[in-house]
Amino acid sequence: MVIEPLNKDRKIVNIPLILNGLGFRKGEFKVRKLAESGGKVVAQMSGNIEGFQVNDGRISDTLVEINGAEGSFNFALRNNEFELDSSSFIQLNKIKTHIYARFQGGTHPIYSLGLHMPELRANDFFSSLPTGLFRNIGTPKATGSLEYRMRLVLEDERPQDVILESEMKASPDFKIIQWGNLDPRMINGTFTYTFYDKGKEVARFDVGEGADRFVPYDEISPKLVTAVMKAEDPDFYYHKGFYIEAFQYSIAKNYKLKRFANGGSTISMQLVKNVFLGRRKTIARKIEEILFTWLIENQKVVSKRRMLEVYLNIIEWGPGLFGANDASRFYFGKHPSELNWGESAFLAGIIPRPKSVLWMLDSVGCVRSNWGKYKSLGKRIMARDSGSIDTTEFQVCILPSAYRKLKGKKRGSKDTIEVVAVPSSPAEMLDEEND
């Protein structure tokens, strides 16, 4: 069966709940085998599409184009069971990926998925990435080759035992010799960071030595560093950009809640998203985030220490508050080097929801006793130091002036974020408090 548009222009088709704005020049589909055997239906199908396009905001905020796509699918069906044989494949330009999938229905379904991209020249891989899907990264040039494998098994009855294996394997001679649109080495020096919210620029400031807001790693309290890592990425110094256990936890939690509640992002991934890719919630941005994080960690172009230093200097710590310097002065009237364990745990705890910080405080600006994340983080910190920490440090209250500003922000516009004025020194903060 051959499908062609009625005219030379690409025909646009919308498939509700799946994809919108599908376009193509020509499509060809064949059923090579369809038979019943042993109580199951066996089928072999193949097809190809030329000039494939997708214009769906859930996938990308720009048009996604693939010159040529083809696939072959061998599958079997029986009562409550579906299996796609691993000989099946999808090929996008020069990227060929074998697919295995299995679904076992019933009261507690079991889902299995496997992907394998055989070894492919790195330049062929990058040049085959769909236009529009990797518009930020562009097309790097490299030596060597790449191979990818992934395996996922999820049981409805025990989602917490989900199996996830994922590995991009590079040949010994793999090396980026020319970056595309983005060069991660820029963050090794001073650069300008721009924060966007809902597509609008909210803040712009320099990050690096000599910048006003910047605090070098050695001048940030080790307690804050430890608290942030325990809250966001315990294995930051040991993984290569990805923490599989965090992804497994995320998959299990999202499956239980039947919604996207946790992303499993590491500090490396958060840094890539914030500095290079922005906060658009599309599939394209997430895929770019994963690939670019892998490239940075694989090529070791930015040290772990520098990544963490930049991260602590740019993340949002409240409405209009960016970086450890602004946050510690605003909430506690302190330099980041002076933070204690409780204050550090408070700051680490609000990273996932910086605009909701007011809800983590009681009516006088002290940390709520029933804030589960803070209690859990405090326990992990105290366990690390074998009970040597004074527990009174975790009885934390922010400055009254900070609390008043947060309450004022809540009563203000919900559609805009105003940068909170941060005193240049603790003394100025105390002077303001006495006004």
Beta strands, then each sheet from edge to edge (+ up, - down):
strand 1: 2-3
strand 2: 11-15
strand 3: 19-24
strand 4: 26-37
strand 5: 40-54
strand 6: 64-78
strand 7: 81-92
strand 8: 95-104
strand 9: 110-121
strand 10: 141-143
strand 11: 145-155
strand 12: 163-170
strand 13: 175-178
strand 14: 191-197
strand 15: 200-207
sheet 1: 1+ 4- 5+ 3- 2+
sheet 2: 1+ 4- 5+ 6- 7+ 8- 9+ 11- 12+
sheet 3: 10+ 13-
sheet 4: 14+ 15-
end
